[in-house]
Amino acid sequence: MISSLTYESVGEPVGGAIPLELRKAQMTDIAPLLTLINGYAGKGIMLPRTEFEISENIRDFSVAYAGEKLAGCGALHFYTPILGEVRSLAVDESLKAHGVGRRIVEMLVAEAQAYELDAVFAFTYVAEFFRRMGFEEVERGELPLKAWKDCLRCPKFQCCDEIAMVRVLRPQHWEQARPGLGDNPLPPFEGDGHILLPIIGKL
Ligand SMILES: CC(C)(COP(=O)(O)OP(=O)(O)OC[C@H]1O[C@@H](n2cnc3c(N)ncnc32)[C@H](O)[C@@H]1OP(=O)(O)O)[C@@H](O)C(=O)NCCC(=O)NCCS
C-alpha cells in the first residue's frame, strides 16, 4: 500500500506543455525547497522554513520538477491517526496556472489515502484553489489543538486571517470520528481573530 507511493508521472505533460516529474523529496531538494518556500514567506504568503525544519520533515515533502527546475512542492504532515495537513504548498511564480499545484495536491491526497487518513486539512489564503481541489471551509475550532502548533511562530499569530479547509477522504469514518476531534479543540475565532496565548501555550 505505502509502496504505491513511489511516484511515476515522469515526463507527463502539464497544461499540455510542461513535462513534470513528481516524486517524494530527497535531501538534495532541500536547498531549492528553501528558496521556493522562503521566497513566498518573504512576501508574507507562507510560513518561513529553516534548513533544520525542512531536513527534519523531509519525508513529508513531495516535489514536482520541470526539467532541472523545482516547479513546486507540498507536504503532508500527520497530526492524528486520521488527520493530516497539506502544507508548504508552493508553485514557482513562472509556472503558476499550469496545473502544477493541482498535481501536487492530488499526489498528497493519494498519499493520505494510502495511509488511510479520514481527512486532510489546510490553512490557506487561496480558498478558491483548495475548493477546486475538493476542500470545504470549516470553523478553525473544528481542528484539533495540535494542528495549531505552527501558529505560535507565525507573524500573524494575533491577527490570523487564514481560512481552515478540510477535504474528507472517508466520509463515514470522518463523521464518526468528528466528536473525537475534541482533543482540546480551540474555540472558533471571534471578532478580530485574536486568540488567547495561555491556551495555545499549553501545546
Ligand atoms: C496556490 C498555488 C499553489 C496554486 O498553484 P497553481 O499551479 O498555480 O494552480 P493550478 O494551475 O494547479 O490550478 C488548479 C485550479 O485552481 C485554480 N486556481 C489556482 N490558483 C488560484 C487562485 N489563487 N485563486 C483562485 N483559483 C485558483 C485554477 O484556476 C485551476 O482551476 P480549474 O479547476 O479551473 O483548473 C500557487 O498559486 C502558489 O504557489 N501560490 C503561492 C503560495 C501559496 O499561496 N500557497 C498555498 C499555501 S496554503
The ligand as an SDF file (V2000), in Angstrom:
LIG
                    3D

 48 50  0  0  0  0  0  0  0  0999 V2000
   -1.8670   28.4100   -4.8280 C   0  0  0  0  0  0  0  0  0  0  0  0
   -0.9160   27.7400   -5.8100 C   0  0  0  0  0  0  0  0  0  0  0  0
   -0.2370   26.5570   -5.1110 C   0  0  0  0  0  0  0  0  0  0  0  0
   -1.7310   27.2190   -7.0000 C   0  0  0  0  0  0  0  0  0  0  0  0
   -0.8740   26.5030   -7.8720 O   0  0  0  0  0  0  0  0  0  0  0  0
   -1.0850   26.5260   -9.4610 P   0  0  0  0  0  0  0  0  0  0  0  0
   -0.1800   25.5230  -10.0470 O   0  0  0  0  0  0  0  0  0  0  0  0
   -0.9540   27.9090   -9.9540 O   0  0  0  0  0  0  0  0  0  0  0  0
   -2.6090   26.0750   -9.5850 O   0  0  0  0  0  0  0  0  0  0  0  0
   -3.2550   25.1550  -10.7240 P   0  0  0  0  0  0  0  0  0  0  0  0
   -2.8130   25.6610  -12.0480 O   0  0  0  0  0  0  0  0  0  0  0  0
   -2.9930   23.7280  -10.4230 O   0  0  0  0  0  0  0  0  0  0  0  0
   -4.7950   25.4720  -10.5140 O   0  0  0  0  0  0  0  0  0  0  0  0
   -5.7740   24.4960  -10.2480 C   0  0  0  0  0  0  0  0  0  0  0  0
   -7.1220   25.1920  -10.2360 C   0  0  0  0  0  0  0  0  0  0  0  0
   -7.1610   26.1770   -9.1810 O   0  0  0  0  0  0  0  0  0  0  0  0
   -7.4060   27.4760   -9.7260 C   0  0  0  0  0  0  0  0  0  0  0  0
   -6.5570   28.4310   -9.0170 N   0  0  0  0  0  0  0  0  0  0  0  0
   -5.2070   28.4050   -8.9020 C   0  0  0  0  0  0  0  0  0  0  0  0
   -4.7740   29.4370   -8.1510 N   0  0  0  0  0  0  0  0  0  0  0  0
   -5.8740   30.1160   -7.7890 C   0  0  0  0  0  0  0  0  0  0  0  0
   -6.0700   31.2840   -7.0270 C   0  0  0  0  0  0  0  0  0  0  0  0
   -5.0460   31.9590   -6.4730 N   0  0  0  0  0  0  0  0  0  0  0  0
   -7.3390   31.7130   -6.8430 N   0  0  0  0  0  0  0  0  0  0  0  0
   -8.3820   31.0390   -7.3950 C   0  0  0  0  0  0  0  0  0  0  0  0
   -8.2490   29.9290   -8.1340 N   0  0  0  0  0  0  0  0  0  0  0  0
   -7.0140   29.4690   -8.3350 C   0  0  0  0  0  0  0  0  0  0  0  0
   -7.0150   27.3720  -11.1870 C   0  0  0  0  0  0  0  0  0  0  0  0
   -7.7100   28.3160  -11.9710 O   0  0  0  0  0  0  0  0  0  0  0  0
   -7.4000   25.9510  -11.5400 C   0  0  0  0  0  0  0  0  0  0  0  0
   -8.7880   25.8940  -11.7340 O   0  0  0  0  0  0  0  0  0  0  0  0
   -9.5220   24.7890  -12.6600 P   0  0  0  0  0  0  0  0  0  0  0  0
  -10.1800   23.8650  -11.6890 O   0  0  0  0  0  0  0  0  0  0  0  0
  -10.4620   25.5810  -13.4690 O   0  0  0  0  0  0  0  0  0  0  0  0
   -8.4690   24.1140  -13.4790 O   0  0  0  0  0  0  0  0  0  0  0  0
    0.1430   28.7300   -6.3510 C   0  0  0  0  0  0  0  0  0  0  0  0
   -0.5370   29.8590   -6.8730 O   0  0  0  0  0  0  0  0  0  0  0  0
    1.1310   29.2230   -5.2870 C   0  0  0  0  0  0  0  0  0  0  0  0
    2.1910   28.6290   -5.1200 O   0  0  0  0  0  0  0  0  0  0  0  0
    0.8070   30.3220   -4.6100 N   0  0  0  0  0  0  0  0  0  0  0  0
    1.7180   30.9320   -3.6480 C   0  0  0  0  0  0  0  0  0  0  0  0
    1.9110   30.1030   -2.4010 C   0  0  0  0  0  0  0  0  0  0  0  0
    0.5950   29.7630   -1.7230 C   0  0  0  0  0  0  0  0  0  0  0  0
   -0.2960   30.5910   -1.5770 O   0  0  0  0  0  0  0  0  0  0  0  0
    0.4920   28.5010   -1.2870 N   0  0  0  0  0  0  0  0  0  0  0  0
   -0.6630   27.9930   -0.5870 C   0  0  0  0  0  0  0  0  0  0  0  0
   -0.3340   27.8550    0.8590 C   0  0  0  0  0  0  0  0  0  0  0  0
   -1.6880   27.0840    1.7190 S   0  0  0  0  0  0  0  0  0  0  0  0
  1  2  1  0
  2  3  1  0
  2  4  1  0
  2 36  1  0
  4  5  1  0
  5  6  1  0
  6  7  2  0
  6  8  1  0
  6  9  1  0
  9 10  1  0
 10 11  2  0
 10 12  1  0
 10 13  1  0
 13 14  1  0
 14 15  1  0
 15 16  1  0
 15 30  1  0
 16 17  1  0
 17 18  1  0
 17 28  1  0
 18 19  1  0
 18 27  1  0
 19 20  2  0
 20 21  1  0
 21 22  1  0
 21 27  2  0
 22 23  1  0
 22 24  2  0
 24 25  1  0
 25 26  2  0
 26 27  1  0
 28 29  1  0
 28 30  1  0
 30 31  1  0
 31 32  1  0
 32 33  2  0
 32 34  1  0
 32 35  1  0
 36 37  1  0
 36 38  1  0
 38 39  2  0
 38 40  1  0
 40 41  1  0
 41 42  1  0
 42 43  1  0
 43 44  2  0
 43 45  1  0
 45 46  1  0
 46 47  1  0
 47 48  1  0
M  END
$$$$
